[in-house]
Amino acid sequence: MGFNAFNMTAAGHQSSGMWRHPQSQAHRYKDLDYWLDLAQTLERGCFDTIFLADVLGPYDVFEGSPAAALRNGMQIPANDPFQYISAMASVTSRLGFAVTASATFEHPYPLARRLSTLDHLTKGRVGWNVVTSYLASASRNFGVVPLAHDDRYELAEEFMTVMYKLWEQSWDDDAVEFDRERGVFVNPDKVHPIRHKGRFFNVDGFNMAEPSPQRTPVVFQAGASSRGRRFAAEHGEGLFVNVLNTELSRVITDDIRSKAEAAGRKREDVKIYSILTAVIADSDAEAERKYEEFTQYSSHEGAMALFGGFAGIDLAKFDKDTPLNAADTNAIQTVLDLFTKLDPSRKWTPADIANHMSIGGVEPVLVGSPETVADEIERWVDEGDLDGINLSYAVTPYDIEAFVDTVIPELQKRGRVWKDYEGETLREYLAGPGNRRLSLTHPGSRVAREPNMSQTNA
């Protein structure tokens, strides 16, 4: 099983208000030394990646204002995650880096170069988490009318096509000749404008960066709606899901793998991770006491601000003790569905949701000794048909260090995780040594095999 450390270059990520805990170093999110130490800790634990989330606007749905998010440091203030990766790569040699960038608000031409640059500088350890930006506040900040939910994915489909053309089609493998005697660095005959003209994008030229070790960085995705799962199954190499139990996990993962097959890929081409938070102590009883201590610092107001951003629903408008009903939303539909119709075993009130999300966000929290947490992770992976875990935290870096020092050795002892990295690039960590490039069934590979119009017209 693989592990990603789910994080954000902000003081608060999934657990609201936990920056107040005396052991928390979350306020150091703008201190580079903090991230260098964290990267080295994760590499010591043989994590696949540090997975950096991002948003482009504040959570301002709760009470119609960003005040609760600001007051609780709930994913704001937040820095640009791209700026951290080169520095973390300089103090590690194996840890991968997955960074979030929005297909809704980025442009493929400069983004392709930025990601190629990072793939060069990390020697092939970079992945791109493709998101479609659910926050209306982000649309307002960019001065555009928010796209409807499914339209965001239509734009993302074309965005991906342009990216694949820039990465896989515009440069031949041997375009860089570096011939001192002939005075040729790049052979111009082996670099091809992509001449893309589409509904959303017109991109004439070629990638400004030469092909990087992976050419296309590993594609991560978290589409959860029906349309989002289809997009994820078509493009994602690493996918993460939001679920409340292993039964729901298996239903969702089976659907995603079936959609991947329908798209001409193999079921095993997609590696699926669930987000979990772990609170660990020497014994189960001590871990329970620690969890109860954590709740004294968590913020229900911050959790409701987080839910409002995720689901597009203002919990302040509902009676806190009345079960929430299903509805349509232009934000993350599945987050609302999780609490209204995907879990038939219970009815969730706004108070229940705030309590649940105050530590760990939407996802479950594992509480116990290293052996108990390892047992639970094995159960989640086996019963939920998962390939690994996106590990979140309550108190950083305390929880992450405890996991690396206690749970990882336990899972290594059981033969469930590797004791050293296998392969050199991030794609090899997911697909196996020797698999540096996209698989032949991936749509990016199909774009690479299509005739380039500039070559055809030449």
N, C-alpha and C positions, 0 to 999 in steps of 0.2 A: 504494500500500500504506500502511496505517496503522501507527502505533507507539504502544504503551503501555509505560510504564516500570513494570515489575513490582517492587514494593517492599513493605516492611513496617515498621511503627513499632516495630522491635526491633533489637537489635544483630546478630542473625544471621537470615538469611532462607533462601536456597537453598544458599549455599556455606558449608559448616561450617568454623569456625575461622578464617575469613579476616579477622575483626576483629583478629587478631594482626599482620597485615601493617602495616609502618610507615607506608604511605600511606593506610591505611584510616581513615575517619572514622565507621565504623559505631557506635562508642561514643557518638557525638553524637546518637543517635536521639531523645533527650529534649531536645535543644537546638533551639528553634524556628528560630533563625537558619540552622541547617543545612538545614532543610526549605524555608525561604524561598529560599535560594540554589539549592537543587536544582530547585524549581519554576520559577524564572526560567531556569535552564539548559535545562530541558525545553521551555519555551515558545520559547526561542531556536531549538531544534531542531524546532519545529512538531510536537511529539508530541501525539497525540490526548488522552492522559490520563497522569496518574500513578495507577497501579492499586495500591491498598493492600489487601494480604491481611490476614487475621486468624485467630486461633484462640482458643478459650475454655478451653483446658486445656493442661497440659504434655504433651510427648511422653514417656510413661512406659512404653512397651511393651518397649523394649530393656533386657534384664536385670531386667525387672519394676520399674523405678525411674525417676524423673525425673532421677537424678543425672547421667547422661551429657549430657542436654539442658541442664541447668543449668550444668555444668562448661564446656560448649562454647558457651554462649549461643545455643543452637539454638532460635530463635523464642521464647525466654524469657530475660530479662524482656521483656514486650511491652506497649506502651501502647495506649489506645483510639484507633483511627485517625480516628474522627469528629471528635476535638478539633482535628485539624491542618488541616482543609480550609478553614475560613473564613480562617485566617491566610494560607495559601498563595494563596487566591483574592484576598486584598487586595493582593498584590504582582504579580498577573498579570491579564490581561484575556481571554485566549483558551484557556489550558490547561484541559483537562477533568480531572475527579476521579472515579474509580471507587472506591467504598468497600464493604468486605465486611460483611455482616450476616447472621446465621443465622436461617433460617426455623424451625429446630428450637427455638431458645432465646429468640428475640425474640417480642414480641406485635405483631400488625399495627397495632393502633390507635396506640400511641405512635411506632412506627417510621415510619408514614406521615407523621406531623407532622415528625419529625426530618429525613427526607429532603426533604419539601416545603420546610422551612426552609432547608436547604442549597441547594436549587435556586433559591429566591428570592435568597439572599445571593450566589450565584455567577452570577446572571442566566442560569440554564439550562445550567450546565456540569457537572451531577452525574449519575453513574450508580450503580446498586446492583448489586453482585456478590452474587447469591443463592446461599447455600450451605446444605447440610443437616447440617453438623457431624458429621464421622466419628469424633471422638475420644471414647472411652469416659470419659476423664478429665473431659471437659466435662460429660457426663451426671452423673457423680458430684458435680461441683461444684455442679450445679443440683439435686441431690437427686432425680433421676428415673431410671427404668429406661431404658437405651438402647433406642431404637426399632430394629427390624430395618431393613436397608438400604432395601428397597422401601417400607416404611411411612413412612420419612422423606420420601420423595417424595410419598406420598399426603397427608401433612400439608402439605407445601410447596405442593401444588396448591390446597388450600383457602386457605392463607395468601395465595397470589397473587390468588385471587378476591376476598378481603376487601380487599387492597391496591388492586386495580383499582376496586372499588366506592367506596372512600374517595377515591381520586384522581380518577377519571373520572366518577363518578355522583353524588356527594353535593353538589357545587356546580355550579350553572349557570355558563356562561361570563361572564354579565353580572350575577352575584349581588352583586358589590361595586359599589354605585352612587355612593358618596362624594358624596352630594348635600347640600351645606351648607345650602341654602335649605330643603329639606324635612326636614332633620335625620335623614337615612337614610344610614348607612354601608353596611350590608348589608341587602338585601331578604330578609326571612325566608321569603317564598314561593318563593325560588329556592335554598334550602338544604334538603337532604333527608336525613333519617336513613336509613341503609342497611338496618336491620332484618335483619341477617344472623344466621341460626341454622344451625349446621352441626355436623359430627362433632367438630371440634377447637376451633372458635371460635364465640362468640356476641358479636356487636358490634352494638349498637343504633344508635349515633349517626352523626354525620358527621365528616369530617376537621376538626380544629381549625384547620388552616391553609387559607387561601384558595388557589385554583388557582395553581400556580407556572408559570414560563415553559414548561416541558415537560409540565406536569401530572404525568405519570408519568416519573420519571427513567429514563434508558436502562437497560435490563435486561441485565446481564452474567450469564453462567452457565458452569460448567465441568463439567457432568455428563458422565461418561465411560463408565459402565456402560450396558447396554442400556436400563434404566429411566431412568438419568440423561440419556442422549442424547435420549430421547423428551421428557423434561421440558425440556431445553435447546432442542430444536427447536421446541417449542410456545411457549416464553416468551422465549427469549434473543434479543436483538438483536446483542450481541457475545458470542461464545463463545471459550473458549480450550481447547486440547487438549494432552495430554501424549503425545508420540510420539518414537520413536528414529530414524526415518528418513522420507524423503519418500513412499516407497511406502505405508507405514502411514498417514501423514497423509492421503493421497488416499482411501484406503479409509474412514477415519473421517469425513472431511469429506463424502464422497459419501453416506454413511449418514445423517449429520445433515441434509444438505440434502434428501434423499429423505423423511426423517421430517417435515421442515418442510412439504414439499409435501403429505404425507399429512394434516397438521394444517390444511390450507387456506391455507398461506402460500406465498410465492414462494421459490425457492431462494436468490435474491440478498437476501432479507430478513435472512438471518443472516450476519453478518460473523465469520469464523473466524480465530483467531490461534493460532500455536504459540509456546511459550515457548522462547527461546534465550538463551544467554549468549555474549558476544563478548569475546575478549581481543585487543587491537589494538596494533600497533606499526608503525613506519615500513616494516619489511620482514617477510616471512613468517618468516625465520630469527630475527629479533629477537623476534617475537611468540611463536614456539616457546620461546625462552629465557625469556621472561616467564612463559609458562604453567608451565614447569618450576619457575621460582622460586615461583610461586603454590602449587604442590603441596607445597612445603616448609612452608607455613603451614597447609594444610588439615588437617582432622581426620577420620580414618576412623570414630572412635568417634561423633563428632557426626553423620556421615552415616548411620550405622546407627541412631542415635536418630531421625533424620528419617524413614528408611525405615520404622521400626517404627510411628511415628505415622501415616504415610501408609497403609501396607498392613495394619497390625494384626498383623504377624508379627515375632516376636523372633528376629533373626538370631543371637543368642548361643546359641540352642538347636540350631544346625546346624553341621556341620563347615564351616569357612570355605572349603575347597577342593572341596566336593561340590556339583554343580549343584542349584539350588533347584527344587522341583517345584511345579506348579500346585495351588491350593487355593482354597476359598471363604473370603471374609473379610467382616466387617461394616463394614470401613473403606472405603478407596478401592480397589475391586476391580481397576480397570484398572492401578494402579501395580504390584500384584503380577503381573497378567497380562503386563505389558510385559516383565518379566524371566523369565517362565516359559513363555508360549505364544504371545504376539503377535509375537515376533521369532524365527522358526524358523531363522535363519541362525547362531545360536549358543546355547550353554548358559551361563547366568549362575550363578556361585557367589556366596556371601555376600561373599567378598573382592573379586570383580569389581564387585559392586553398590556396596560401600563406596568403592572407588576411583573408580567412575564418578560417584557422587553427591556426592563430597566438594567438587567445584567445579561449580556450576550446578544441583545437584539432579538430578532425573530426566532433564532435557532435555539435548540435545547442546550442546557448547561449540564456537563458531566461533573459530578461531585464525588470525590472519594480518594482512596489511597492510589498509588501508582498502579497496583495490581487491579483494582476495581475499575479505574479509568481505562486501562488497557483492555480489560474484559469488555467494557462497554464499546470501545472503539472497534474491537473485533466484531462485536455483535452488529454494530451499525454497518460496517463494511460488508459483512457476510449476508445479513438479512436484508439490507437495503440495496444490494447489488451496486456497491460503490467501489471506486478505485482508490479512494483516499479521502483525506480530510483537509478542509480549509480551517486552520486553527485560529480562532479569535481569542480574546483575553478579557479579563475584568480589570486587573491591575498590571500595568506594563512597567518594566520588563519582567516583573516578579513571576507572573504566571507562565510566561514563555520560558524563562530560565528553569523553573521547576519542571516543566514538561520535558525539556531537553535533557535535564539531569536525571530524571526518574522514570518517566513513561517511555521515552525512546529506548533506553537500555532494556526495559522490560519487554518491549515489542521486538527488539533485536534478539533477545534471548529466545523468544518464541518463534523466530524466523519469519516475522511478518513485515519487517522493514530492513532495508539494506544497512550494512555496517560501513560501507563506503560507496561513493558515487560510481555508477556504471555508465560510461560514456563521458563525453566532454561538453556537449552542448545541451541546452534545455530540451530540445526535441528528443534527443537520445534518452533523457531521463524518462520521458513519457512513452516513447515508442521503441526503445531498446538501442543498444550500441550499434553504430553504423547508419542510423536513420537521421541524418542531419537535415535532409530536405523533406518537403511535403510528400506525403504518400501519393502514389499514382492515382488513387481514387479521390483525392481531395480536389475541390473545384479550382483551387489555385494552380494545381498541376495541369488541369484541363485547359486553363487559360494559357499556361506556358506552352502547351502543345498546339494551340490554335495559331494559324498564320498571322504574323504581324502585318497590319495593313501597309505600313511604310515599306516593308520588304516586298510585299505583293505588288505594290504600285510602282516600285523602283524600276 
